[in-house]
């Protein structure tokens, strides 16, 4: 059946083709060749326009995806470059911060050439004022030993933080001086009166320490700066401990004591310096 249909279609197509050919030849012989050409152009033009439209659409479609792929590749390159710049910026910031940290100790090194330092960063146990111990990223491999003093630097200058209480190969633990049972031999910078700065459980929770025993005749005032005296065989003489924020007395013992705001900000503590060596001197 399909063969018969194909044969009929071919015969009809052949007849139409022959008719159009004879018609065209007749019109040309009769002098109507331009008319034939115009009719042909009129018939063909819509197909040409449609073909051009399809061609332009296909070209635009292909061009769009080509441009899209180029933009994807370009964005990937830009993202990679941004990541590289961010990494470089982070490294530069770290170097800058490290240089600023070391520069803050330059003045102390000039004053105390006998000091030998090892910088360290706190890696655990630094959340909050009341700290039993915290861990630094330096150990015996870096020359750290038990009871070495640890200091920090901020707007108050170089201040006592605590001492090394445990040493591992690559890390160590530091016990803050505001911890209960810890103490620092101290003196008042303004008057020279001496005493002991001791850790206290309740005060430690507020990030404070206590300066005593002081006789009732001791001239101590709010705002006085307290420094280490060198007694106690841990901290060298002349390191800043803190500032007096309140003075109180004990009538029964005929003595007075003071609350000390440490120079080291334990809430913001991040980088510290371990004093590896120093010459003993006493106030």
Helices and strands as residue ranges (DSSP letters): H 2-29, H 33-104, H 106-111, E 116-124, E 134-136, G 140-142, E 149-154, E 157-167, E 172-176, E 183-188, E 194-198, H 201-205, E 208-215, E 225-228, E 240-250, G 251-253, E 255-262, E 271-277
